[in-house]
Amino acid sequence: MFAQTFGLIFLAELGDKTQLATLSLAASGESRTTVFLAAASALVLTSAIGVVAGEAVARLVPPVWITRVAGMAFLVMGGLLLAKGGK
């Protein structure tokens, strides 16, 4: 489970707006250590919120339905992006 979660989050975060914002802040010449620690702390906090929210939802909704709805949401978002055609 650790490797699966790590891999999924790692791939999802590569090249996204968060990484680009972090790159921009690090390139600004400020303390790279501070930028790293702040960005890592923010990712840990947002992940913690996701885990707590996921646990709360899982108490109300069977996990199989959470997976199905999440899968459908990704398919719909992908379809909308394809339909948009880069516009």
N, C-alpha and C positions, 0 to 999 in steps of 0.2 A: 504494500500500500504506500510506503514512503516513496519508493522509486517512481511509482505511477503518479503520485501527487506532485512530486518534485518535477518530473518531466513535463507534465501537463502545464503547470504554472510557469516553468522556465520557458517553454515554447510560446505560451500565450503572452508573456511579457516581453519577448524579444521584439525589438523594433516598434513597440507601441509608443503612445504619446508620453507615458511615464518615463520610459527609457530616454526618449529624446529630450524631455525636460531635464532629466538628471545630467545628460551629456552637456546640455547647454549651461547648466549651473556649474558643472565641473570645469568647463572651458572658460568660464568667466574670470578665472584667476583667483577665486576665493579658495579657502581651505578645502582641498579635495577630501580630506578625512571628515570634515564636518558635513560635506555634501553626501558622502557615502553613509555616514551614521544616520543622518536625517532621512535619507531615502530608504535605507534599510528599516528604520523604525516605522516609517509610514507604511511600508509594505507589510511588516509584521502586524501592525494595528489593523489595517484593512483586512488582512487574512483572518485575524482573530474575530473581527466583526462577522465575516463570512461564515466562520465555523460556528459561532454562537447562533447566528440566524439560521444556518442550515440545521443545527440540532433542534432548534425551536420548531421549525417547519416540519422536520421529520417526526416530531411527536404528534403532529396533527394530520400529516399526509403520509401514506405509505411510500417508502423510498423508491419503489418501482415507478410510481407516478411522478415523483420529482425528476427522475432520470428521463422519463418520456417527455415531460413538459420542457425540460432544459434542452433536450435534443431537438424538439420541434421548434423551440425559440431560435436555436442556432440555424436550423434549416430555413426558417422564415427570414432571419436577418441575412443569411447568405443569398437567398433568392432575391430579396429586395436590393442587395448590393449588385447582384448580377443584372437585374432588370434596370437598375439605374444606369449601368454601362459607363461608369466613370464620370458621370455628369455631376 
